[in-house]
Each structure stands twice: as C-alpha cells, then as structure tokens.
Amino acid sequence: MIAKRLLPRVTPALSSVSREICPYPLLGCSGENPIGEVRHSSSLANPIKKGTGGRSSVSGYVATVFGATGFLGRYVVQQLARMGSQVFVPYRGLEDEFKHLKLMGDLGQVVPVPYDARDEESIKAAMASSNVVINLIGRDYETSNFSFEELNVAIPERLSRLAREHGDISRYIQVSCLGASPLNPSKHYRTKAEGDKWTLENFPEATVLKPAALVGTEDRLLNKWAMFAKKMPSVPIIGSGNNKLQPVHVLDVAAAVVSSVKDDGSSIGKTYELGGPDVFTVNELVALVYESIREEPRVTHIPFPVAKVMAGPNEWLKGLSFPTPKMVTFSRNNIDSLEVDYLVSPNALTFKDLGIAPRKLTGVAIEHLYQYRTGGPSMGTTVGTRTSGAGF
C-alpha cells in the first residue's frame, strides 16, 4: 500500500493504457513475455542502471549466453555477472554442468534454463526475457549426435533467426574462430565460416568475434601438450611444426565479448579478429610448455601422410551410433587444420578497436602449467630459465 501511494510521486504521468502495459515504469518492464514474466527494457541506448557497478548493481543488461558451460563461457558469465547483469544460462544434461556458474553473480542473477538446441520453443524460452544474446556454442570435433554442420551452421542459423524474431534483442554476439573461411582445408573452419554468414544474414547488426586458439587454466592446447609430456615418451607434432599460431588468453576474449555488449554501438555489424600480441610456431609453443614444466624437450614429428593414415580408425569410430573414445589430436579435421597458419589479417579490426590490450603468454598467463612440474609447482626435473631455443 505504501508503494502504491509513493509511486505517483516518482513516476511521470502516464495514460491508463500505458499503465496497463507497464504499471511500474521505473523497473523498465515492457509488458509480459510469452512465458508470463515481466521483461526488462531492451533499449540498450539508455539501459536502466542502478548502483556503483558491482555484482549487486543493476547494469540494465539481461543476457542469454548459449554455450555458457564451456571453457570461454564461464569467463563471459563471470564478467557479465560481476557488473550486475542478469545472465540466463541455457544448459542440457545434468545440473552439475551449471553449478559453478551460479556463484559468479549475486543471488538470482545467474539463472539456469534447460533447453535443446534443436527445439526452437526451448530456445525462445531461454532468450524470452533478454535484450542480449551471446552464442559461444562450438566444438573442435564431431560426435555421433552433433556433426560440424549441426554445431557450426544449423545452430547459429537457428539462434540468430529466433533472436531476430524476438524483436527486443539489441545486441547479438557471435563467437567464431580465427581462420574461419570457406577455403580452409579443415571442415571445422569451413562450417564456422558458413555459420557466420547465416548469422549476419539473419541478424545484420550482429557482432562477430573470431578469437585465435584460447589459452587458460582449462585450455585444450597447452594442457594437452603438457599431459603428453608427462604421460608419453615424447610430444607428437604433426608436420614440421613450423605452422604459425597467435594464441590469446581466454580472459581477453571474454573482455572483448563484454566490451561488444557495453559499447555505444560502434561494434554493431562488424567482425573482429582477436589474436594475442605474439606469434608462435607450434615448435615454439611446445618448447614453452616444456620450459614451464621444467623438463627437457622430447618431441616426435609425424609427417602429414602418416598422420592421416593414423586418423583412419578414428574416422571410422566417429560414424558409429554409440559413444566412442575421441582422439582429437589424430582426427582428420585436426590434421587438416595444421596445414595453414592462423594469424590476424593486416587490415582486420582487433582488440585495439575494442579498447583492450591482450596479455602476453608468459608468467602468470600460463602459470596453470606449473601443476605438471615433478615434485610440485616450485620443483622440477631441471631448473632451466630458457624461454626459447629448446632444441628444435
């Protein structure tokens, strides 16, 4: 009753029709969504904000993050939630998949939503209350349930089309990968390029981010080589190992996603290539791993023709209708992807255009590799101080 008496003092005069649509305009609601819940205002030109900007504030952004339970997703959710955004986390499978995300925001700010990527109604429900949609769905190998065409083409096409039909999605962020091109020898990168094309056709205002290989605590790049170093006689390197990469830290890519959401609209409809500040060959990255775990390098170079023969059984297992072990390193897709370099194009928009300075892959950025040192983080079988020139 007190709230009803005070409301006329703090709200402008509204017609009776307007009050029926939005009885409490200061809350930024715009009617009811299809599932009957009050929806926040989707106008990001003047988002409703409250507080000092911390996790207990209200940023005005309500984001649905598809792929939030993945490697990059947890960092995107964390950076959105820490500034007071409400984040809807679509998930499939067990509840354990999203439990670690709920702690990243204030009470009730990280909301898990069950969904099926093939069910359009569940996708609509997941983004019904949002004004921002972020697509992080991706995987570098196929399974019996999801092919690259389904993961990288059909799902982005479906999400961007439904976001356009939603009508109140002001920012759509599509996270692709550096090297996505119809000309790439790898099927993964070719389908990524096709998915980006469909996204921009359905949602021309979308922002496309193309990060290089991600590095971080849970990465599948440096950790993979470190595990090979500890469990195998040597690290297998397919080809000469001279193909070039521009790896980037996962925190920087997450910051780029959030920057694209928060900016003044300057990133709308643009594509950014996000690479780290340094260029490495595969040989140099493996040497960096060995240096970090304080062991002498042991590598075996496998010629491409031999590697492709070794990938034969893995390709046969992939076609079976039941789950089988995934040997990503010796998959035909991974082998094909190693035949080209993955560098930021000279004239591409980059981190600099988003106001971000990416960190170098030394010291703190790769200290998660210290866990592989024999005897503990402060120990090792050698005490080398080299950062390059590991005998290749």
Secondary structure as the mmCIF struct_conf table of DSSP 4:
data_model
#
loop_
_struct_conf.conf_type_id
_struct_conf.id
_struct_conf.beg_label_comp_id
_struct_conf.beg_label_asym_id
_struct_conf.beg_label_seq_id
_struct_conf.end_label_comp_id
_struct_conf.end_label_asym_id
_struct_conf.end_label_seq_id
HELX_RH_AL_P HELX_RH_AL_P1 ILE A 2 VAL A 10
BEND BEND1 THR A 11 THR A 11
HELX_RH_AL_P HELX_RH_AL_P2 SER A 16 ILE A 21
BEND BEND2 PRO A 23 PRO A 23
HELX_RH_3T_P HELX_RH_3T_P1 PRO A 25 LEU A 27
TURN_TY1_P TURN_TY1_P1 GLY A 28 GLY A 28
STRN STRN1 CYS A 29 GLU A 32
TURN_TY1_P TURN_TY1_P2 PRO A 34 ILE A 35
BEND BEND3 GLY A 36 GLY A 36
STRN STRN2 VAL A 38 HIS A 40
BEND BEND4 ALA A 45 ASN A 46
STRN STRN3 LYS A 50 LYS A 50
BEND BEND5 GLY A 51 GLY A 54
TURN_TY1_P TURN_TY1_P3 ARG A 55 SER A 56
BEND BEND6 SER A 57 SER A 57
STRN STRN4 VAL A 58 VAL A 58
BEND BEND7 GLY A 60 GLY A 60
STRN STRN5 VAL A 62 PHE A 66
TURN_TY1_P TURN_TY1_P4 GLY A 67 THR A 69
BEND BEND8 GLY A 70 GLY A 70
HELX_RH_AL_P HELX_RH_AL_P3 PHE A 71 ALA A 81
TURN_TY1_P TURN_TY1_P5 ARG A 82 GLY A 84
STRN STRN6 GLN A 86 TYR A 91
BEND BEND9 GLY A 93 GLY A 93
HELX_RH_3T_P HELX_RH_3T_P2 GLU A 95 GLU A 97
TURN_TY1_P TURN_TY1_P6 PHE A 98 PHE A 98
HELX_RH_AL_P HELX_RH_AL_P4 LYS A 99 LYS A 102
TURN_TY1_P TURN_TY1_P7 LEU A 103 MET A 104
BEND BEND10 GLY A 105 ASP A 106
TURN_TY1_P TURN_TY1_P8 LEU A 107 GLN A 109
STRN STRN7 VAL A 110 PRO A 114
TURN_TY1_P TURN_TY1_P9 ALA A 117 ARG A 118
HELX_RH_AL_P HELX_RH_AL_P5 GLU A 120 MET A 127
TURN_TY1_P TURN_TY1_P10 ALA A 128 SER A 129
BEND BEND11 ASN A 131 ASN A 131
STRN STRN8 VAL A 132 ASN A 135
BEND BEND12 ASP A 140 TYR A 141
BEND BEND13 SER A 144 ASN A 145
HELX_RH_AL_P HELX_RH_AL_P6 PHE A 148 GLU A 149
HELX_RH_PI_P HELX_RH_PI_P1 GLU A 150 ALA A 154
HELX_RH_AL_P HELX_RH_AL_P7 ILE A 155 HIS A 166
BEND BEND14 GLY A 167 GLY A 167
STRN STRN9 ARG A 171 VAL A 175
TURN_TY1_P TURN_TY1_P11 LEU A 178 GLY A 179
TURN_TY1_P TURN_TY1_P12 PRO A 182 LEU A 183
BEND BEND15 PRO A 185 SER A 186
HELX_RH_AL_P HELX_RH_AL_P8 LYS A 187 ASN A 202
TURN_TY1_P TURN_TY1_P13 PRO A 204 GLU A 205
STRN STRN10 THR A 207 PRO A 211
BEND BEND16 ALA A 213 ALA A 213
STRN STRN11 LEU A 214 VAL A 215
BEND BEND17 GLY A 216 GLY A 216
TURN_TY1_P TURN_TY1_P14 THR A 217 GLU A 218
BEND BEND18 ARG A 220 LEU A 221
HELX_RH_AL_P HELX_RH_AL_P9 LEU A 222 LYS A 231
BEND BEND19 MET A 232 SER A 234
STRN STRN12 VAL A 235 ILE A 238
BEND BEND20 GLY A 239 GLY A 239
BEND BEND21 GLY A 241 GLY A 241
STRN STRN13 LYS A 244 LEU A 245
STRN STRN14 VAL A 248 HIS A 249
HELX_RH_AL_P HELX_RH_AL_P10 VAL A 250 LYS A 262
BEND BEND22 ASP A 263 GLY A 265
TURN_TY1_P TURN_TY1_P15 SER A 266 GLY A 269
STRN STRN15 THR A 271 LEU A 274
BEND BEND23 PRO A 277 ASP A 278
STRN STRN16 PHE A 280 THR A 281
HELX_RH_AL_P HELX_RH_AL_P11 VAL A 282 ILE A 293
TURN_TY1_P TURN_TY1_P16 ARG A 294 ARG A 294
STRN STRN17 VAL A 299 ILE A 302
HELX_RH_AL_P HELX_RH_AL_P12 PHE A 304 MET A 310
TURN_TY1_P TURN_TY1_P17 ALA A 311 ALA A 311
HELX_RH_AL_P HELX_RH_AL_P13 GLY A 312 LYS A 318
TURN_TY1_P TURN_TY1_P18 GLY A 319 GLY A 319
BEND BEND24 LEU A 320 PHE A 322
BEND BEND25 VAL A 328 VAL A 328
TURN_TY1_P TURN_TY1_P19 THR A 329 PHE A 330
BEND BEND26 SER A 331 SER A 331
HELX_RH_AL_P HELX_RH_AL_P14 ARG A 332 SER A 337
TURN_TY1_P TURN_TY1_P20 LEU A 338 GLU A 339
BEND BEND27 VAL A 340 VAL A 340
STRN STRN18 TYR A 342 TYR A 342
TURN_TY1_P TURN_TY1_P21 PRO A 346 ASN A 347
BEND BEND28 ALA A 348 ALA A 348
STRN STRN19 LEU A 349 LEU A 349
HELX_RH_3T_P HELX_RH_3T_P3 PHE A 351 LEU A 354
TURN_TY1_P TURN_TY1_P22 GLY A 355 GLY A 355
HELX_LH_PP_P HELX_LH_PP_P1 PRO A 358 LYS A 360
BEND BEND29 LEU A 361 THR A 362
HELX_RH_3T_P HELX_RH_3T_P4 GLY A 363 TYR A 372
BEND BEND30 ARG A 373 ARG A 373
TURN_TY1_P TURN_TY1_P23 THR A 374 GLY A 375
BEND BEND31 GLY A 376 GLY A 376
TURN_TY1_P TURN_TY1_P24 PRO A 377 SER A 378
BEND BEND32 THR A 381 THR A 381
BEND BEND33 THR A 387 SER A 388
#
